[in-house]
Amino acid sequence: MKGPAGQLETVFVDVPEAARDAYEAALASACRSVGLFHDEARGLWRVEGVKDSGEGDAVLDLALALAAAASGVPAPLRRRATEAGGWLARVYAGFPEQRIGRFALRGTHLPPARTPGAITLVLDAGVAFGSGEHGSTRGCLWALEWLAHRKPRRILDVGTGSGVLAMAAAALLHRRVLATDNDPWAVRAARENARRNRLLVRTAQGDGWHAPAIREAGQFDLVFANILARPLCRMARDLARHLAPGGMAILAGLTRDQARMVLAAHRAQGLLLRKRHDEGRWTTLIVAKPDA
């Protein structure tokens, strides 16, 4: 049953390490934010997410069933009401300025400032996934710097979340970037973040590669796809179709043990591995479409 308007809830499971990634992906399918907490005494991981009360329950139930089947570990989901103010306070406390290569990511809760020698991006830390502390986001920013010398012109960030990757590309490459997401709430967040930073980012809502804005744009020289491993595999054919000859894609949201599976799906579509970067337990792959 849907809760009162504006009410948040915390949902969580306790699982062994072998099942942690599967349940993290499950909660990410329906939650605004997902965190991992290790209970050394019990040898378990608490996978915890925050979402609008009652929203996305059908999607979450299916994702949890798939996580249980994939990991072989059934885990009951528990819930508790969460005050928005308290949740945001915890998010803000865990989001100091993030310095990643040439970028400095600062939350709106911090005093306005520009970090000397860095491209400073200001984000609302409580709005959408992608504040810079996650290994997959950090890996994507590393990859962006690695290939920046190629000066891609047509750039897409599919599944943009907070818009941080689209903004980083717009700021570093001085290009207009298309950023899409299937969540209208994330699209609004990305649009507001881009406006706050005065960057040329066009935001649009759409379901993955079926978004009208993507179809209208044609092919891209650079694509960010910081999603999850299995959706990346399913979308490999569409990515190859929308990548221009010589274009590159930054694939993230996958763990080290998922890299082989994701890479195999993209190699089957004729894409080649150009670079791999590991950030903690997270892996970022840069794949390229051969020149015609």
Secondary structure, DSSP 4 states (H G I P E B T S, - for coil): ---STT-EEEEEEEE-HHHHHHHHHHHHTT-SEEEEEEETTTTEEEEEEEEETTTTHHHHHHHHHHHHHHHS-----EEEEE-HHHHHHHHHHT---EEETTEEEEETTSPP---TTSEEEEE-TTTSS-SS-SHHHHHHHHHHHHHGGG--SSEEEES-TTSHHHHHHHHHH---EEEEES-HHHHHHHHHHHHHHT--EEEEE-SGGG-HHHHHH--EEEEEEES-HHHHHHTHHHHHHHEEEEEEEEEEEEEGGGHHHHHHHHHTTT-EEEEEEEETTEEEEEEEPPP-
